[in-house]
Amino acid sequence: MQPNALPPAIVGPSAWLGPEACASERWIHHLDDEELKELEQAARQALGASPDIAAIRKERFVLPTLGPRLTRIHDALIHGCGFALVRALPVESWSREVTAAAFFGLGCHLGNPRPQNAKGHVLGHVMDLGLDADDPNVRIYQTHERQTFHTDSSDIVGLVCLQQAKSGGDSALVSSNTIYNMMRRDAPALAAALFDTLATDRRGDVGPGQKPYFEIPVFSWHANLMSTIYQRQYIDSAQRFDDAMRLSPLHVEALDCFDALANDARLNFLMRLEPGDVQFVHNHTLLHDRTAFQDWQEPSRKRHLLRLWLSSPRARPLPPAWAQRYGSVVPGERGGVMVPAASWIAPLEPD
């Protein structure tokens, strides 16, 4: 794309500055006793019908009081600022099964769960497994190192905190639309370079017939909407494949500019997830990050979050090229790692 042909600047609630967005607190939703009781009851009913958490569906996870609020949260995710914090589930008193079922049921009201790895896990575990982030087949959420700003492979990503780290591990958010606006204004040639198709490493989660990397631009302008997909470490590590498109000096400069803006404190903000806090993020207009952390020595105290990747039936249209990563661009049926649905599972412990 030529710099003089760039799409217009993005206006609206999805293009925000971190300190202002953080200060508003309109994105924080406190569950009252009635809503928590309703959620627990729905979770226990679901588990009574089947111990298979992956079998939970919205239509069978009835939330007459909380449901309308979740509809409003969904709309804010897709059409508004793009993030929400629901606090707080009583994870100290609920069993792991009830917590996982409640979290899964909440997610089903926002979208359809999708598998997060080649094992078919629709309920993920985010914790340090003692792995090395420099290993090209290791995904960084399995380490204690900083993740850096990135998007996940779904319309919406959800996290519930079970246990905090000893120190660090804060969540960071930044608007990818604001990054685009800044690059468009101050460095249009670099912004244009990120509309080029770039290779991104799949880090070992390769489905049948897929290349070990996908080829999608960082910025995609489609149906008058800007959608962003980004993971710098995986873009860099895709260069290990001989047939992957080479990054030019202009691409590297553009990626460096993107990173610098994402890390600018005038654009992003941090939040600390307390035990029981549930965070939802819209991947197409937001990037999220996690700071490095120091964990506890005791296994029972180690930092631990559960994760959902969700495909909303009411999500935005995506360009056809995104099917390389999402398997499909059909709302409600896209995202995740392409494994047969018969093998989808929701493990209660990391595997």
C-alpha positions in Angstrom: 0.0 0.0 0.0 1.2 3.5 -0.8 1.2 6.0 2.1 -1.2 8.3 0.2 -3.7 5.5 0.0 -3.9 4.7 3.7 -7.4 4.2 5.2 -8.8 7.1 7.2 -7.9 7.6 10.9 -10.1 5.5 13.2 -12.6 7.5 15.3 -14.8 6.3 18.1 -14.5 4.5 21.4 -12.1 1.8 20.2 -9.3 4.5 19.6 -8.4 5.5 23.2 -5.5 6.6 25.2 -4.5 4.4 28.2 -4.5 6.9 31.1 -7.9 8.3 30.1 -9.5 4.9 29.5 -8.1 3.6 32.8 -9.5 6.5 34.7 -13.0 6.2 33.4 -13.6 2.7 35.1 -16.8 2.3 33.0 -15.3 -1.1 32.0 -15.3 -2.4 35.6 -18.3 -4.6 36.5 -18.9 -5.7 40.1 -21.0 -8.8 40.5 -23.5 -8.5 43.4 -24.5 -11.4 45.7 -27.6 -12.2 43.6 -25.6 -12.4 40.4 -22.9 -14.6 42.0 -25.5 -16.9 43.5 -27.1 -17.2 40.0 -23.8 -17.9 38.4 -22.8 -20.6 40.9 -26.2 -22.3 40.6 -25.9 -22.4 36.8 -22.4 -23.8 37.1 -23.5 -26.5 39.6 -26.4 -27.4 37.4 -24.2 -27.7 34.4 -21.8 -30.0 36.2 -24.7 -32.0 37.5 -25.8 -32.6 34.0 -22.3 -33.5 32.8 -18.8 -33.3 34.3 -17.5 -32.3 30.8 -17.1 -28.5 31.0 -16.5 -28.4 27.3 -20.1 -29.4 26.8 -21.5 -26.3 28.4 -23.5 -24.1 26.0 -25.2 -20.7 26.4 -28.7 -22.0 26.0 -28.3 -24.5 28.9 -26.4 -22.0 31.1 -29.3 -19.8 32.0 -28.5 -16.4 33.7 -31.8 -14.4 33.8 -30.3 -11.7 36.0 -26.7 -11.6 34.8 -27.4 -12.4 31.1 -28.6 -8.9 30.1 -25.5 -7.4 31.7 -23.3 -9.8 29.7 -25.1 -8.7 26.5 -24.0 -5.1 27.3 -20.5 -6.2 28.0 -20.4 -8.1 24.7 -21.5 -4.9 22.9 -18.9 -2.8 24.6 -16.2 -5.4 23.6 -17.2 -5.5 20.0 -18.4 -2.0 19.4 -16.9 0.1 22.3 -13.6 0.3 24.1 -12.9 -3.4 23.6 -12.2 -4.5 27.2 -14.0 -5.4 30.4 -13.1 -6.5 33.9 -15.7 -8.5 35.9 -14.9 -8.7 39.6 -14.9 -11.0 41.3 -15.6 -14.7 41.4 -15.1 -16.3 44.9 -12.4 -18.6 43.7 -11.1 -19.2 47.3 -14.4 -20.8 48.3 -15.5 -22.3 45.0 -14.0 -25.6 43.9 -11.8 -25.6 40.7 -14.7 -27.4 38.9 -17.3 -24.8 39.9 -14.9 -21.9 39.1 -14.0 -23.4 35.7 -17.7 -24.1 34.8 -18.8 -20.6 35.9 -16.0 -19.0 33.8 -16.8 -21.2 30.8 -20.5 -20.4 31.1 -19.8 -16.6 31.3 -17.7 -17.0 28.2 -20.5 -18.8 26.3 -22.7 -15.8 26.7 -20.1 -13.8 24.8 -19.1 -16.3 22.1 -18.4 -19.9 21.2 -15.2 -21.4 22.8 -12.4 -22.4 20.4 -9.4 -24.7 20.9 -6.2 -23.0 22.0 -3.6 -25.6 21.1 -3.1 -28.7 19.1 -4.4 -30.8 22.0 -7.8 -29.3 21.5 -7.9 -27.5 24.9 -10.9 -25.1 24.9 -10.0 -24.2 28.5 -6.4 -23.0 28.7 -4.0 -22.7 31.6 -1.8 -19.7 31.7 1.2 -20.4 34.0 4.9 -20.8 34.0 5.7 -24.4 33.1 9.5 -23.8 33.3 9.8 -23.6 29.5 12.2 -21.4 27.5 10.7 -18.5 25.5 13.6 -18.7 23.1 12.5 -22.1 22.0 10.6 -21.5 18.8 8.1 -24.2 19.7 7.2 -22.7 23.1 4.4 -20.3 23.5 5.4 -17.4 25.8 2.4 -17.7 28.1 3.9 -20.9 29.3 6.9 -19.0 30.8 7.4 -16.4 33.4 8.8 -13.9 30.9 7.1 -10.8 29.6 4.8 -11.6 26.7 5.0 -8.2 24.9 1.9 -6.7 23.3 0.1 -9.2 21.0 -3.3 -10.5 19.9 -4.7 -14.0 20.4 -6.3 -16.0 17.7 -10.0 -15.4 18.5 -12.5 -12.6 18.5 -12.5 -12.3 22.3 -10.0 -13.6 24.9 -11.1 -14.2 28.5 -8.9 -14.7 31.6 -9.9 -15.5 35.1 -7.2 -15.2 37.8 -7.0 -18.1 40.2 -3.7 -17.2 41.9 -1.4 -14.1 41.6 2.4 -14.3 41.2 4.7 -13.3 44.1 5.4 -10.1 42.2 4.8 -8.8 38.6 2.5 -10.5 36.1 0.4 -7.3 35.5 -1.9 -7.2 32.5 -1.4 -4.4 30.0 -3.7 -3.1 27.3 -3.3 -0.8 24.3 -5.6 0.2 21.5 -4.3 -1.0 18.1 -6.5 1.6 16.4 -4.7 4.3 18.3 -1.3 2.9 17.2 -2.5 2.9 13.6 -3.7 6.5 14.0 -0.4 7.6 15.4 1.6 5.8 12.7 -0.7 7.2 10.0 -0.2 10.7 11.3 3.5 10.6 12.0 5.0 7.9 9.9 2.7 7.1 7.0 5.3 5.1 5.1 5.8 2.8 8.1 2.1 2.4 8.6 1.7 1.5 4.9 4.4 -1.2 5.3 2.3 -3.0 7.9 -0.4 -3.6 5.3 2.0 -5.9 3.5 1.6 -9.7 4.1 4.0 -10.9 6.8 4.7 -14.4 8.0 3.9 -15.2 11.6 5.2 -18.4 13.3 2.6 -20.9 14.5 5.0 -22.1 17.2 4.3 -25.7 16.6 0.5 -25.5 16.7 0.2 -26.6 13.0 -3.0 -28.1 11.7 -3.4 -30.6 8.8 -2.3 -29.1 5.5 -1.1 -25.8 7.1 2.3 -24.1 6.7 4.2 -23.7 10.0 3.4 -20.0 9.7 0.5 -17.9 8.5 0.7 -14.9 6.2 -1.5 -12.0 7.2 -0.8 -8.2 7.3 -0.5 -6.5 10.7 -3.2 -4.0 9.6 -6.2 -5.1 7.6 -8.8 -2.6 6.3 -12.0 -4.6 5.6 -15.6 -3.5 5.5 -14.6 -0.1 6.7 -13.1 -1.5 9.8 -9.4 -1.8 10.9 -8.5 -5.2 12.3 -5.0 -5.9 13.7 -3.2 -9.2 14.3 0.2 -9.1 15.9 2.9 -11.0 17.8 6.3 -9.6 17.2 8.3 -12.5 18.5 6.4 -14.9 16.3 6.9 -12.6 13.3 10.6 -12.6 14.0 10.8 -16.4 14.6 9.0 -17.1 11.3 12.2 -16.0 9.6 13.6 -19.4 10.5 11.6 -20.9 7.7 13.4 -20.6 4.4 10.2 -20.2 2.3 8.8 -17.4 4.6 8.7 -13.9 3.1 11.8 -12.0 4.2 11.4 -8.9 6.4 12.8 -5.8 4.6 14.6 -3.0 6.5 11.4 -1.0 6.1 9.3 -3.7 7.6 11.7 -4.0 10.6 11.5 -0.2 11.1 7.7 -0.3 10.9 7.5 -3.1 13.5 9.9 -1.2 15.7 7.7 1.9 15.5 4.6 -0.2 16.3 6.3 -1.7 19.3 7.5 1.7 20.5 4.0 3.1 20.4 2.5 0.0 22.1 5.0 0.5 24.9 4.4 4.2 25.2 2.8 5.0 28.6 0.7 7.7 27.0 -1.1 5.0 25.0 -1.3 1.9 27.3 -2.2 1.1 30.8 -1.7 -1.6 33.4 -4.1 -3.5 35.6 -3.5 -6.1 38.3 -5.9 -9.1 38.2 -6.8 -10.1 41.7 -7.9 -13.7 42.4 -11.5 -14.1 41.0 -11.1 -11.2 38.5 -12.3 -12.0 34.9 -10.9 -10.0 32.0 -12.3 -10.0 28.5 -10.5 -8.3 25.5 -11.5 -7.8 21.9 -8.6 -9.0 19.8 -9.2 -7.0 16.6 -8.9 -3.5 18.2 -6.7 -4.2 21.2 -3.4 -5.7 22.1 -2.7 -7.2 25.5 0.5 -7.9 27.3 1.7 -9.4 30.6 4.7 -8.2 32.5 7.4 -10.6 33.7 6.8 -12.1 37.1 8.5 -13.8 40.0 6.5 -16.8 41.2 6.1 -18.5 44.5 8.2 -21.7 45.2 5.2 -23.6 46.5 3.4 -25.3 43.6 0.0 -24.6 45.1 0.7 -20.8 45.2 2.1 -20.4 41.6 0.5 -17.8 39.3 -2.4 -19.5 37.5 -5.1 -18.1 35.2 -7.7 -19.9 33.1 -8.2 -18.7 29.5 -10.9 -18.8 26.9 -10.8 -18.0 23.2 -14.2 -17.0 22.0 -15.8 -16.6 18.6 -18.8 -14.2 18.7 -21.7 -14.9 16.3 -22.1 -11.1 16.2 -18.5 -10.3 15.6 -17.2 -8.0 12.8 -16.4 -9.3 9.3 -12.8 -10.3 8.7 -10.9 -10.4 5.4 -10.5 -13.8 3.7 -6.8 -14.0 4.4 -7.5 -14.4 8.1 -8.9 -17.9 7.5 -5.2 -19.0 7.4 -5.1 -18.3 11.2 -8.8 -18.6 12.1 -9.7 -21.6 10.0 -12.8 -19.7 8.8 -13.9 -16.1 8.8 -17.5 -17.0 9.6 -18.6 -15.3 12.9 -19.2 -17.8 15.6 -17.2 -20.5 13.9 -13.7 -19.0 13.6 -10.5 -18.8 15.6 -8.3 -21.1 17.6 -6.1 -24.0 16.5 -7.7 -26.2 13.8 -8.3 -29.6 15.5 -11.4 -31.8 15.1 -14.2 -30.8 17.4 -14.5 -34.3 18.7 -11.2 -33.9 20.4 -12.0 -30.6 22.2 -11.5 -30.9 26.0 -11.6 -28.5 29.0 -8.9 -29.8 31.4 -9.0 -28.7 35.0 -5.2 -28.9 35.3 -2.4 -27.8 32.9 -1.4 -30.5 30.5 
